[in-house]
Amino acid sequence: MSNTAESVWTDCLSFIKDNIKPQAYKTWFEPIKPVKLSGEALTIQVPSKFFYEWLEEHYIKLLRVALVRQLGNDAKLIYDVKMENNYSSNRPQIVKIPSSNRDPLKPQKVTVPLESNKRELRNPFIIPGLQKVKIESQLNPNYSFANFIEGDSNRLARSAGMAVANKPGGTSFNPLLIYGGVGLGKTHLAHAIGVDIKDKYPDKTVLYISSEKFTQQFIDSVKSNTRNDFIHFYQMIDVLIIDDVQFLSGKAGTQDVFFHIFNHLHQNGKQVILTSDKAPVDMQDIEQRLLSRFKWGLSAELQSPDYETRISILQNKLYRDGVEMPEDIVEYVAKNIKSNVRELEGVLISMIAQASFNRKEFSLQLAKQIVDKFVKNTKKEVSIDYIQKEVSKYFDMDVATLQSKTRKRHIVQARQLAMYFAKRLTKTSLASIGNQIGQRDHATVLHACKTVDNLTETDKQFRKYVDDLTKKLTF
Ligand SMILES: Nc1ncnc2c1ncn2[C@@H]1O[C@H](COP(=O)(O)OP(=O)(O)OP(=O)(O)O)[C@@H](O)[C@H]1O
């Protein structure tokens, strides 16, 4: 009886089944369908491009042995790869890709034949028209380790970043979560890690993406019925850098898909780098299972730089821009702009611009003018003490009552409002807010914020409390 695609594949499968774990067999071989046998060439259909890549990377030797046993030394394997969608059609497309199994011991590159270029995965980061599927990393080469000034405020995060860059996926810092307040260098550091990895490992696929863009891509993929392509694309990446993950809060669908992508990458030794403006413990409306993943690796905080670091940052920037500035002026700026590196740079840029526009020398007077403007424009953060005083006054009670353990409804509400405004108007962590407002824990603060949000929606009188207090506290 002559061979058919089915009979050859069935015999291959029984050999493969005996040589790998049952779970791997079920995942990677059961979904394959034999399509055609032409001489010594067997065509099999696989459900996605990712699937094909996985087989080529992990099971090519096994497949080769199985095929050679059935079809002899000239055996060839061709994949029909189901592409879920493409630009021009909603129907799945089949792309034919020959296996590299003829010489399986050489390192293999995934090459897509020319005729299939227009069917590459639908993702804006894939450069079309190339033989090899390549991904634009979206990294900013101006953000490097070399120009990320080290200080006590960032030492842990910077060293962890360097360790990750030396051995992506190979340290216990996976994921590496960099968190801290506005303008403290989270994005810079995340890029620097990616840039360094690309330098050291040019073949690694690195992708930087903001959470906002990731979310938008996901929504688009759902709309265009290309969710699987979206997932497979992200599962292909070696180093995934996601900026501002706090943005995922409240977005259940995006969190769910990210959870699966994260698990896949982590299980396969791929590196994940995340940034956030909050520590995991303070992130709201992010699923517990995702938060617990964030804590698997290392969470490293970026704090406001101390005076010496601020001086170094300014000097470094001046040096890079080829500008000379008297020391006392640099010191003046560093003394007066304390909490935010972006502002520090902003003052410097304004000074350079003004001095060159007016053809003037740098002067302390110019520095004072510009610093004053920056300080005025930066909204003063209200203190938690001030919030407690104002809320107590509004409800005609003293601060001790507001902080007390009583469960009387109007006092509980006043306390919850104080917690809510502390969360909204300060950068203090939930744990610290709880501690300052009657020694409660962070879960109580979180609950208070949710309750206030709910009551504002449903209770007119309560909404008025929130509006009145917002005016009092912010004007
Ligand atoms: N340690 C540092 N050395 C040199 N430059 C720094 C350092 N930290 C921050 N910067 C610079 O400060 C600016 C703001 O940094 P970045 O955008 O990375 O902050 P961020 O924490 O991501 O801010 P945001 O919270 O707004 O997203 C950038 O120009 C960055 O290069």
The ligand as an SDF file (V2000), in Angstrom:
LIG
                    3D

 31 33  0  0  0  0  0  0  0  0999 V2000
   19.7980   59.5630   36.9190 N   0  0  0  0  0  0  0  0  0  0  0  0
   19.6210   60.3050   35.8220 C   0  0  0  0  0  0  0  0  0  0  0  0
   20.6680   60.7280   35.0930 N   0  0  0  0  0  0  0  0  0  0  0  0
   20.4870   61.4830   33.9930 C   0  0  0  0  0  0  0  0  0  0  0  0
   19.2960   61.8690   33.5220 N   0  0  0  0  0  0  0  0  0  0  0  0
   18.2160   61.4800   34.2060 C   0  0  0  0  0  0  0  0  0  0  0  0
   18.3140   60.6780   35.3820 C   0  0  0  0  0  0  0  0  0  0  0  0
   17.0800   60.4440   35.8410 N   0  0  0  0  0  0  0  0  0  0  0  0
   16.2430   61.0560   34.9900 C   0  0  0  0  0  0  0  0  0  0  0  0
   16.9200   61.6670   34.0080 N   0  0  0  0  0  0  0  0  0  0  0  0
   16.3510   62.4640   32.9110 C   0  0  0  0  0  0  0  0  0  0  0  0
   15.1530   63.0770   33.3960 O   0  0  0  0  0  0  0  0  0  0  0  0
   14.1660   63.1200   32.3730 C   0  0  0  0  0  0  0  0  0  0  0  0
   12.9020   62.4470   32.8700 C   0  0  0  0  0  0  0  0  0  0  0  0
   13.1650   61.0510   32.9740 O   0  0  0  0  0  0  0  0  0  0  0  0
   12.0980   59.9330   32.5570 P   0  0  0  0  0  0  0  0  0  0  0  0
   11.2480   60.4200   31.4490 O   0  0  0  0  0  0  0  0  0  0  0  0
   12.8320   58.6710   32.3910 O   0  0  0  0  0  0  0  0  0  0  0  0
   11.2490   59.9160   33.8920 O   0  0  0  0  0  0  0  0  0  0  0  0
   10.0070   58.9900   34.2840 P   0  0  0  0  0  0  0  0  0  0  0  0
   10.2520   58.5620   35.6830 O   0  0  0  0  0  0  0  0  0  0  0  0
    9.7840   57.9480   33.2770 O   0  0  0  0  0  0  0  0  0  0  0  0
    8.8470   60.0610   34.2340 O   0  0  0  0  0  0  0  0  0  0  0  0
    7.2340   59.8380   34.1300 P   0  0  0  0  0  0  0  0  0  0  0  0
    6.7880   59.4210   35.4790 O   0  0  0  0  0  0  0  0  0  0  0  0
    6.7290   61.2060   33.7670 O   0  0  0  0  0  0  0  0  0  0  0  0
    6.9850   58.8210   33.0650 O   0  0  0  0  0  0  0  0  0  0  0  0
   14.7660   62.4320   31.1450 C   0  0  0  0  0  0  0  0  0  0  0  0
   15.2400   63.4080   30.2770 O   0  0  0  0  0  0  0  0  0  0  0  0
   15.9200   61.6190   31.7290 C   0  0  0  0  0  0  0  0  0  0  0  0
   16.9670   61.4960   30.7890 O   0  0  0  0  0  0  0  0  0  0  0  0
  1  2  1  0
  2  3  1  0
  2  7  2  0
  3  4  2  0
  4  5  1  0
  5  6  2  0
  6  7  1  0
  6 10  1  0
  7  8  1  0
  8  9  2  0
  9 10  1  0
 10 11  1  0
 11 12  1  0
 11 30  1  0
 12 13  1  0
 13 14  1  0
 13 28  1  0
 14 15  1  0
 15 16  1  0
 16 17  2  0
 16 18  1  0
 16 19  1  0
 19 20  1  0
 20 21  2  0
 20 22  1  0
 20 23  1  0
 23 24  1  0
 24 25  2  0
 24 26  1  0
 24 27  1  0
 28 29  1  0
 28 30  1  0
 30 31  1  0
M  END
$$$$
